[in-house]
């Protein structure tokens, strides 16, 4: 077949067209591939420095991020530190506020026995303006006697070798503080008779405890102080009243028998005096009658003390009563300190006897040849009237003051020991109190009487012996 015939053959034409199309496609595809490859090669060679720059930028960004986080953490730590400081300051302020407002005294000692801290109540109880830095022996030098009052369950607290609680002065208390600091010993229920630098007598309740750190080592000692003066005085008055009640109940019957016998002796003495002819016989009979009358008065006083009658309540003018009693007993009374209207509710007869006994006691307390004088002062509140009677006598020895209201205790050669006991009976029967303070220049009695007697005291006085 010739070339011309082949060109006119449709099959050959189709095959030729397909071949041309295939070649064109290959050429175009190859060109496109070469062009893309060139672009790719150019892109891989030129941006190499940009990759390095991106890595540096990434490192810088990461570093800045770390710095930023560190700064944020630093700010958070600063905030936490500020919160901690505020909480610490608040805690310290609260602790200081609690210590300042405690009614009990708190004294903190360091290991050198020096006062590290003390709250205002401790300074008031001890009678010092400031005790910071003082040694324990300086602040407790006013202790005259220290003792431990323990139940059987707490007896182990006092079993510290080297401490003799019967020893007078502050020595046992100083040893207790030292033992607490050195050995961590605990001392509870310590009582101390204490005199402040100004001379005021107090009874202190003391608890001494060790102060330990987190590891358990003793780093100090704390003394907790409380004022037991009023409680102690009330307890003494209660014991005294109980003793008086027991004594009155036991002795009233005996006194009645004495009174009956004395009445018989007095009757016979009067008969002998009337019938005696000789002067000496009449004189002896008269002396018997006089001594019998004196004994009868003592028995009457004792009976009145042992078996008091019920109170007959009415309004009593204390100022007028004191002036009358002073006139009767021959005592010069300085009443300038008494208000003109000084009235209480009470039994006039009983109160007159109480004030007469006090003034008579003052008249007998002066030196021979000295005119007895008593200064009276009074303070009045809506509920209590307080009267202070101070004489110019020679005073009562300090060791005898706690016993002056005990029945039959007397320092007078001719005394019966019932005068002040009867005064105490009458005042307490009215719901009041009486205390005594004395010095070589005189003795003062402080009587506190309620303006109105409570129903409890009035009912008790009518039904119970005291």
C-alpha positions in Angstrom: 0.0 0.0 0.0 1.3 3.4 -1.1 1.7 6.4 1.2 -1.2 8.1 -0.4 -3.4 5.2 0.2 -2.4 5.1 3.8 -3.3 8.7 4.3 -6.7 8.2 2.9 -7.3 5.2 5.3 -9.5 6.4 8.3 -7.9 4.0 10.7 -4.4 5.3 9.9 -5.6 8.8 10.3 -7.0 8.1 13.7 -3.9 6.4 14.8 -1.8 9.3 13.6 -4.0 11.8 15.4 -3.7 9.8 18.6 0.0 9.7 18.3 0.3 13.4 17.8 -1.9 14.0 20.8 0.1 11.7 22.9 3.4 13.3 21.9 2.0 16.8 22.6 0.7 15.7 25.9 4.1 14.2 26.8 5.9 17.4 25.7 3.5 19.6 27.6 3.7 17.4 30.7 7.4 17.4 30.6 7.5 21.1 30.3 5.2 21.5 33.2 7.3 19.1 35.3 10.5 20.9 34.4 9.0 24.3 35.3 7.6 23.0 38.6 11.0 21.4 39.4 12.7 24.6 38.7 10.4 26.5 41.0 10.8 23.9 43.7 14.6 23.9 43.4 14.6 27.7 43.5 12.3 27.6 46.6 14.5 25.1 48.4 17.7 27.1 47.8 16.6 30.7 48.4 14.6 30.5 51.7 17.3 28.7 53.7 18.2 31.9 55.6 14.5 32.4 56.4 14.4 29.0 58.1 17.3 30.0 60.3 15.5 33.2 61.2 12.4 31.4 62.1 14.3 29.1 64.4 15.9 32.1 66.2 12.5 33.8 66.4 11.0 30.6 67.9 13.8 30.4 70.5 13.3 34.0 71.4 9.6 33.6 71.7 10.0 30.5 73.9 12.5 32.4 76.1 10.2 35.3 76.4 7.4 33.0 77.3 9.5 31.4 80.1 10.4 34.8 81.4 6.8 35.9 81.3 5.7 32.8 83.3 8.5 33.3 85.8 7.4 36.9 86.3 3.8 35.8 86.7 5.0 33.2 89.3 7.1 35.8 91.0 4.0 38.1 91.2 2.0 35.2 92.6 4.7 34.4 95.2 4.8 38.1 96.2 1.0 38.1 96.6 1.2 34.9 98.7 4.0 36.4 100.8 1.9 39.6 101.3 -1.1 37.4 102.3 1.1 35.5 104.7 2.4 38.7 106.2 -1.1 40.1 106.6 -2.3 36.9 108.2 0.8 36.8 110.5 0.2 40.4 111.5 -3.5 39.8 112.0 -2.7 36.7 114.1 -0.2 38.7 116.2 -2.6 41.5 116.6 -5.4 39.1 117.6 -3.1 37.4 120.1 -2.0 40.8 121.5 -5.7 41.8 121.7 -6.6 38.6 123.5 -3.8 38.9 126.0 -4.6 42.6 126.6 -8.2 41.9 127.3 -7.7 38.8 129.5 -8.8 39.3 133.1 -6.2 36.8 134.1 -2.5 37.8 134.2 -0.1 36.1 131.8 3.7 36.3 132.3 6.1 34.7 129.8 9.6 33.8 131.0 12.6 33.1 128.7 15.2 30.4 129.6 17.2 33.0 131.5 14.3 33.5 134.0 13.6 36.9 132.6 10.2 38.3 131.8 9.8 38.3 128.0 6.2 39.5 127.9 3.4 40.3 130.3 -0.2 41.5 129.7 -1.8 44.4 131.5 -3.7 42.2 133.9 -0.4 40.7 135.2 1.0 44.1 135.8 -2.1 45.1 137.7 -2.2 42.0 139.8 1.6 42.2 140.6 1.4 46.0 141.2 4.1 47.0 138.6 3.9 49.6 135.9 6.3 47.4 133.7 7.9 44.1 134.4 9.4 43.4 130.9 13.0 42.2 131.4 12.8 41.7 135.2 14.0 38.5 136.8 11.5 36.1 138.2 12.9 36.8 141.7 12.2 40.5 141.3 8.5 40.2 140.4 7.8 37.5 143.0 9.8 39.0 145.9 6.5 40.1 147.5 5.4 36.5 148.0 5.3 35.6 151.7 4.1 32.1 151.4 3.4 29.7 148.5 1.5 26.5 148.6 -0.1 23.9 146.3 -3.7 22.9 146.8 -4.2 19.5 145.1 -6.7 16.7 144.9 -5.4 13.2 145.2 -5.6 12.8 141.4 -3.2 15.8 140.9 -0.8 15.0 143.7 1.9 14.1 141.2 2.2 17.8 140.2 3.8 18.7 143.5 6.2 15.8 143.6 9.2 17.8 142.3 12.4 17.1 144.1 14.0 20.0 145.8 10.8 22.1 146.4 9.6 22.4 150.0 6.2 24.1 149.8 6.2 24.6 153.6 9.1 27.0 153.2 8.2 30.6 153.7 8.9 33.4 151.2 9.1 33.2 147.4 11.8 30.4 147.3 9.4 27.5 146.4 7.8 29.5 143.6 11.2 30.5 142.2 12.2 26.9 142.2 9.0 25.9 140.5 9.6 28.3 137.6 13.2 27.1 137.3 12.1 23.5 137.3 9.5 24.3 134.6 12.2 25.9 132.4 14.8 23.2 132.9 12.7 20.0 133.1 9.4 21.0 131.6 7.6 20.4 134.9 3.9 21.6 135.2 2.6 23.2 138.4 -1.1 23.7 138.9 -3.2 25.1 141.7 -0.4 27.1 143.3 -1.6 29.7 145.8 0.6 32.6 147.0 0.1 35.2 149.7 1.5 38.3 147.9 2.1 41.9 148.9 2.4 44.4 146.1 5.1 47.1 146.1 2.5 49.5 147.5 1.7 47.2 150.4 -1.6 45.8 149.2 -2.1 42.2 150.3 -3.4 39.7 147.8 -3.9 36.0 147.3 -2.8 34.9 143.8 -3.7 31.7 142.0 -0.8 30.6 139.8 -0.3 28.0 137.1 3.2 27.5 135.7 3.4 25.7 132.3 6.3 25.0 129.9 6.4 26.6 126.4 7.7 24.2 123.8 8.6 24.6 120.1 7.7 22.3 117.2 10.4 19.8 118.1 9.2 19.6 121.7 12.1 21.5 123.3 11.2 23.8 126.2 11.9 27.4 125.1 10.2 29.2 128.0 7.6 29.1 130.8 4.3 30.9 131.2 2.7 31.8 134.5 -1.1 32.3 134.5 -2.1 34.5 137.4 -5.6 35.0 138.9 -6.8 37.1 141.9 -8.2 34.8 144.6 -8.3 37.5 147.3 -12.0 38.0 147.3 -12.7 34.2 147.0 -10.3 33.5 149.9 -11.9 36.1 152.1 -15.4 34.8 151.3 -14.2 31.2 152.1 -12.8 32.4 155.4 -16.1 34.1 156.2 -18.0 30.9 155.3 -15.7 28.8 157.5 -16.1 31.3 160.3 -19.8 31.3 160.0 -19.9 27.5 160.0 -17.7 27.4 163.1 -19.9 29.9 164.8 -23.0 27.9 163.9 -21.5 24.7 165.3 -20.3 26.5 168.4 -23.7 28.2 169.0 -25.7 25.0 168.6 -23.4 23.1 171.0 -23.1 25.8 173.6 -26.5 27.3 173.8 -27.8 24.7 176.2 -24.8 25.0 178.5 -25.2 28.8 178.6 -28.8 28.5 179.6 -27.8 26.3 182.6 -25.1 28.8 183.5 -27.7 31.6 183.4 -30.0 29.7 185.7 -27.3 29.0 188.2 -26.1 32.6 188.2 -29.6 33.8 188.8 -29.7 31.6 191.9 -26.3 32.8 193.1 -27.3 36.4 192.5 -30.6 35.9 194.5 -28.8 34.5 197.5 -26.1 37.2 197.3 -28.8 39.9 197.4 -30.5 38.2 200.4 -27.1 38.0 202.3 -26.5 41.7 201.6 -29.8 42.7 203.0 -29.6 40.4 206.1 -25.9 40.8 206.9 -25.3 42.9 210.0 -21.5 43.5 209.8 -20.1 45.8 207.2 -17.6 43.3 205.8 -20.3 40.7 205.3 -22.4 43.2 203.4 -19.4 44.2 201.3 -18.6 40.5 200.4 -22.2 39.9 199.6 -22.2 42.9 197.3 -19.0 41.8 195.5 -20.6 38.4 195.0 -23.7 40.1 193.5 -21.6 42.3 191.3 -19.5 39.5 189.9 -22.6 37.4 189.4 -24.1 40.3 187.4 -20.9 40.5 185.3 -21.0 36.8 184.6 -24.7 37.1 183.7 -23.9 39.8 181.2 -21.3 37.6 179.6 -23.7 34.7 179.4 -26.4 36.9 177.9 -23.9 38.1 175.3 -23.0 34.5 174.5 -26.6 33.5 174.3 -27.3 36.4 172.0 -24.3 35.3 169.9 -25.2 31.6 169.9 -29.0 32.0 169.5 -29.7 35.4 167.8 -33.3 36.5 167.6 -34.9 37.3 164.2 -34.3 40.7 162.7 -36.9 43.3 163.3 -36.5 45.3 160.1 -37.0 49.1 160.0 -35.2 52.1 158.6 -32.1 52.9 160.6 -30.3 56.3 160.7 -26.7 55.2 160.9 -25.3 58.7 161.4 -27.5 59.4 164.4 -26.9 55.9 165.8 -23.1 56.3 165.6 -23.3 59.7 167.4 -25.4 58.2 170.2 -23.1 55.2 170.6 -20.0 57.4 170.7 -21.6 59.5 173.4 -22.5 56.4 175.4 -19.0 54.9 175.2 -17.1 58.1 175.7 -15.4 58.1 172.3 -14.8 61.3 170.3 -16.4 60.7 166.9 -15.3 62.7 163.9 -18.4 62.4 161.7 -17.4 64.9 159.0 -17.1 62.0 156.5 -20.7 60.8 157.1 -23.5 62.0 154.8 -26.4 63.6 156.6 -28.8 61.1 155.1 -27.1 57.8 155.9 -29.9 55.2 156.3 -30.2 51.5 155.8 -32.8 48.8 156.4 -32.0 46.7 159.5 -32.6 45.8 163.1 -32.0 49.0 165.2 -31.3 47.1 168.4 -28.8 44.7 166.8 -27.0 47.4 164.8 -26.7 49.6 167.9 -25.1 46.7 169.8 -22.7 46.1 166.9 -21.6 49.8 166.7 -21.4 50.1 170.5 -19.1 47.1 170.7 -16.9 48.5 167.9 -16.6 51.9 169.6 -16.1 50.4 173.0 -13.3 48.2 171.6 -11.7 51.4 170.2 -11.9 53.1 173.6 -10.1 50.2 175.2 -7.4 50.1 172.5 -5.8 53.5 173.3 -2.8 54.0 175.5 -3.5 55.1 179.1 -4.2 58.8 179.3 -5.0 59.1 175.6 -8.5 60.4 174.6 -10.1 57.7 172.3 -11.1 59.1 168.9 -12.7 57.5 165.9 -12.9 58.9 162.4 -16.0 57.8 160.5 -16.3 57.8 156.8 -19.0 56.4 154.5 -19.7 55.8 150.8 -23.1 55.1 149.5 -24.3 53.3 146.3 -27.9 52.5 145.4 -27.4 49.0 146.9 -24.6 49.1 149.5 -23.6 51.5 152.3 -19.9 51.2 153.4 -18.8 52.6 156.7 -15.2 52.8 157.8 -14.4 53.4 161.5 -10.7 54.2 162.2 -9.5 54.6 165.8 -6.3 56.1 167.3 -5.4 52.9 169.3 -2.1 51.0 169.3 -3.3 48.6 166.6 -3.6 44.8 166.4 -0.6 42.6 165.7 -0.6 41.3 162.1 -0.6 37.7 163.1 -3.7 38.2 165.2 -5.9 40.0 162.6 -7.3 36.8 161.0 -8.5 35.7 164.5 -10.2 38.8 165.8 -13.7 37.6 164.9 -13.3 34.1 166.3 -15.4 33.6 169.5 -13.5 33.8 172.8 -10.3 35.1 171.1 -9.1 38.2 173.0 -5.9 40.0 173.8 -7.4 41.9 176.7 -6.8 40.6 180.3 -10.5 41.1 181.2 -11.9 40.5 177.7 -14.4 37.7 176.9 -13.6 37.4 173.2 -17.3 37.8 172.3 -17.5 41.5 171.4 -16.1 41.4 167.9 -17.6 37.9 167.3 -21.0 39.3 168.1 -20.4 42.3 165.7 -19.5 39.9 162.9 -22.6 37.9 163.7 -24.9 40.9 163.5 -23.3 42.3 160.3 -23.4 39.0 158.4 -27.0 38.4 159.7 -27.9 41.6 157.8 -26.3 40.3 154.6 -23.2 42.5 155.0 -19.5 42.1 155.5 -16.9 43.4 157.9 -13.1 43.5 157.5 -10.3 44.8 159.6 -7.0 46.5 158.8 -4.5 47.6 161.4 -1.2 49.4 161.9 0.7 50.8 165.0 -1.2 54.1 164.5 -4.7 52.6 164.7 -7.2 50.0 163.5 -9.9 50.4 160.9 -13.1 48.4 160.6 -14.9 48.4 157.2 -18.6 47.5 157.4 -20.6 47.1 154.2 -24.4 46.9 154.7 -27.0 46.4 152.0 -29.4 49.3 151.8 -32.2 46.7 151.7 -32.0 43.3 153.4 -32.7 40.5 151.0 -35.5 38.1 151.8 -33.1 35.2 151.9 -31.0 36.7 154.7 -34.1 37.9 156.6 -35.7 34.4 156.5 -32.4 32.7 157.4 -31.9 34.9 160.4 -35.3 34.0 161.8 -35.1 30.2 161.3 -31.4 29.1 161.5 -28.7 29.5 164.1 -25.4 30.6 162.7 
